[in-house]
Amino acid sequence: MTESVLGYLQDNRERLLKRLEEFLAIPSISTDKTNLDDVRKAGQFVADYLIEIGFNKVELKETAGHPLVYAEWLEVKDAPTALFYGHYDVQPADPLELWDSEPFAPEIRDGKIFARGASDDKGQVFMQLAVFEAFMKTTGSLPLNIKVCIEGEEETGSENLYPHLKENKQMFDADFAMISDSGMVEKGQPTILYGLKGFTGLEVTVQGPNRDLHSGLYGGAVKNPAMALSHLLASLKDEDEYVTVPGFYHGVEELSAHERQLMNEAPGEDYPSSLGIPETTPEKGFTAKEHTMARPTLEINGLYSGYQGPGTKTIIPSTATAKITCRLVPGQDPEEVQELLTNHLLNACPKGVTVSVQKEALSAKAYKVDPNHPLLKKAAESYSSAFEKEAVFVRLGGSIPVVESIDELFGMPVILLGFGTPEDNLHSPNESFPLYHFDKGMEVLVHYWQNVADKR
C-alpha cells in the first residue's frame, strides 16, 4: 500500500510544490491588522484543500481572532484517532532589505524553497496535507482516523485556541496528537523530540527621579536607575550560571544517566564556531547540550535606559527597564516562577529608587513524554525508513505552548514529528526549507501513519 502512496507523491511532486508556493505566497501575518484578509485567505486555502482531499467534515471556525480550520475523517472502524495540529499564520518579514528574494514570492534555489513560512509552519503543514491527499487518491482511504486543527494565531500566542479546545473537548479528543512544527538537530539526521521547555517572563522597571537629570548637577546625590537595575539583574544569577532566586529550582527533576547519554550523543551545533564565541557557559555540572535541552534558564531579552543616540548626553536617566524570560523544565510551575522572580526583584530594590514588575501574560508548562513510548518508537522507525539513518532522541530548549494545552486538556501523548533544520532561518530574513526534507519528510509521514494503523 505504501508503495502506491509514495509513487503518487513522486509523480505529483512538481504540482504539489506549485500548490505549496500558492500557500506561501499568501502574507498571513497574524500580528499585523493590515493582513486580516490575508490571514483568512490562508485559512480558506487550508479548508479548500481539505475538502478537495476528501475529508467529510471541514469547517472554517470563527474565533474572537483569526479563524481556525477543523476537519475530520473518521471512517476506519476500530482504528486509533489522531489529532493533527498546525498553524497557517506566519511571522512578519521585516527587515525586508535583508531578504535575497521577496518573502511572499516563493523561490527555489540551491535545493531549498525560500519564503516566509517555508519551514514555520506552512511548509510542514502542507506536507501532512499532501500525504493525506496521496492516501485518499490512491487507496480511497486514510490508514486511520484523522482530526485536523490548523489555527491562525500561533505566532501571536494562540490566545483563542485554548478556550476553543476547552469548549469543544469532544470534537478534538483523540488517542494521540501529532504536530509537525519542529525540526532536526542537523540536515538529514532523524530526530525524535520527546520534550519541550515551558515558558514564562516579566518586565521589570526601576523608577528614579521624575525626569532625566544633569549628571554633573545631580550625580552622587541621586541613585541612577540604570545602575540600580544592573545590580538587580546581577543578583539573579551567580558566576556558575546558577539562578539564585530562592525556590527557582523547586520541583526540578534530576536528569537520569540515560537521558544525559541521549542528549550528549546527539549531533548538535558547534556553538563557538557557528556563533563566534570563545566558549560555552552552561550551568556548572552540566554540558551545554544538557543545559539547553533539560535545565531551566533565565535570560535578559532586552534592556532600555537613558540616551541611545550618537555621541554623549550626560544624564542620569529617570527609568530603566529589562525584559526577562525563563525556559522551564518538568516540575516547574510558570506562575510560581513568576511570583518568585517578582518577590526577589521587589525585595532586592536598592535605596533611592522604586521597582515595578509587569508579568508576561503568555506562560506554558514544560512537556515531556517517555522516550520509550511505542508511538515514538514507531516514529523513529519511520524516520529511519526514509532517511536510512538511526534517529537520535533529544529535548528542545524552545517552547510550543499548544503542546502543554493539549496535554492539560486531553491527557493524550503528543508526537512531535518535525523536519526543519538549524539553517532554516525561522523568524528571520531568507527563511527556507530544504527540498530534500520536503521529499523525505513526506516519506516518513507515509510510513508513520501506516505503521500506527498496522501495528496497533
Rosetta blueprint (number, residue, H / E / L):
1 M L
2 T H
3 E H
4 S H
5 V H
6 L H
7 G H
8 Y H
9 L H
10 Q H
11 D H
12 N L
13 R H
14 E H
15 R H
16 L H
17 L H
18 K H
19 R H
20 L H
21 E H
22 E H
23 F H
24 L H
25 A L
26 I L
27 P L
28 S L
29 I E
30 S L
31 T L
32 D L
33 K H
34 T H
35 N H
36 L H
37 D H
38 D H
39 V H
40 R H
41 K H
42 A H
43 G H
44 Q H
45 F H
46 V H
47 A H
48 D H
49 Y H
50 L H
51 I H
52 E H
53 I H
54 G L
55 F L
56 N L
57 K E
58 V E
59 E E
60 L E
61 K E
62 E L
63 T L
64 A L
65 G L
66 H L
67 P L
68 L E
69 V E
70 Y E
71 A E
72 E E
73 W E
74 L L
75 E L
76 V L
77 K L
78 D L
79 A L
80 P L
81 T E
82 A E
83 L E
84 F E
85 Y E
86 G E
87 H E
88 Y L
89 D L
90 V E
91 Q L
92 P L
93 A L
94 D L
95 P L
96 L H
97 E H
98 L H
99 W L
100 D L
101 S L
102 E L
103 P L
104 F L
105 A L
106 P L
107 E E
108 I E
109 R E
110 D L
111 G L
112 K E
113 I E
114 F E
115 A L
116 R L
117 G L
118 A L
119 S L
120 D L
121 D L
122 K H
123 G H
124 Q H
125 V H
126 F H
127 M H
128 Q H
129 L H
130 A H
131 V H
132 F H
133 E H
134 A H
135 F H
136 M H
137 K H
138 T H
139 T H
140 G L
141 S L
142 L L
143 P L
144 L L
145 N E
146 I E
147 K E
148 V E
149 C E
150 I E
151 E E
152 G L
153 E L
154 E H
155 E H
156 T H
157 G L
158 S L
159 E L
160 N L
161 L H
162 Y H
163 P H
164 H H
165 L H
166 K H
167 E H
168 N L
169 K H
170 Q H
171 M H
172 F H
173 D L
174 A L
175 D L
176 F E
177 A E
178 M E
179 I E
180 S L
181 D L
182 S L
183 G E
184 M L
185 V L
186 E L
187 K L
188 G L
189 Q L
190 P L
191 T E
192 I E
193 L E
194 Y E
195 G E
196 L E
197 K L
198 G E
199 F E
200 T E
201 G E
202 L E
203 E E
204 V E
205 T E
206 V E
207 Q E
208 G L
209 P L
210 N L
211 R L
212 D L
213 L E
214 H E
215 S H
216 G H
217 L H
218 Y H
219 G E
220 G L
221 A L
222 V E
223 K L
224 N L
225 P H
226 A H
227 M H
228 A H
229 L H
230 S H
231 H H
232 L H
233 L H
234 A H
235 S L
236 L L
237 K E
238 D L
239 E L
240 D L
241 E L
242 Y L
243 V E
244 T L
245 V L
246 P L
247 G L
248 F L
249 Y L
250 H L
251 G L
252 V L
253 E L
254 E L
255 L L
256 S L
257 A H
258 H H
259 E H
260 R H
261 Q H
262 L H
263 M H
264 N H
265 E H
266 A L
267 P L
268 G L
269 E L
270 D L
271 Y H
272 P H
273 S H
274 S H
275 L H
276 G L
277 I L
278 P L
279 E L
280 T L
281 T L
282 P L
283 E L
284 K L
285 G L
286 F L
287 T L
288 A H
289 K H
290 E H
291 H H
292 T H
293 M H
294 A H
295 R L
296 P L
297 T E
298 L E
299 E E
300 I E
301 N E
302 G E
303 L E
304 Y E
305 S E
306 G L
307 Y L
308 Q L
309 G L
310 P L
311 G L
312 T L
313 K L
314 T L
315 I E
316 I E
317 P L
318 S L
319 T E
320 A E
321 T E
322 A E
323 K E
324 I E
325 T E
326 C E
327 R E
328 L E
329 V L
330 P L
331 G L
332 Q L
333 D L
334 P H
335 E H
336 E H
337 V H
338 Q H
339 E H
340 L H
341 L H
342 T H
343 N H
344 H H
345 L H
346 L H
347 N H
348 A L
349 C L
350 P L
351 K L
352 G L
353 V L
354 T E
355 V E
356 S E
357 V E
358 Q E
359 K E
360 E L
361 A L
362 L L
363 S L
364 A E
365 K L
366 A L
367 Y E
368 K E
369 V L
370 D L
371 P L
372 N L
373 H L
374 P H
375 L H
376 L H
377 K H
378 K H
379 A H
380 A H
381 E H
382 S H
383 Y H
384 S H
385 S H
386 A H
387 F H
388 E L
389 K L
390 E L
391 A L
392 V E
393 F E
394 V E
395 R E
396 L E
397 G L
398 G L
399 S L
400 I L
401 P H
402 V H
403 V H
404 E H
405 S H
406 I H
407 D H
408 E H
409 L H
410 F H
411 G L
412 M L
413 P L
414 V E
415 I E
416 L E
417 L L
418 G L
419 F L
420 G E
421 T L
422 P L
423 E L
424 D L
425 N L
426 L L
427 H L
428 S L
429 P L
430 N L
431 E L
432 S E
433 F E
434 P E
435 L H
436 Y H
437 H H
438 F H
439 D H
440 K H
441 G H
442 M H
443 E H
444 V H
445 L H
446 V H
447 H H
448 Y H
449 W H
450 Q H
451 N H
452 V H
453 A H
454 D H
455 K L
456 R L
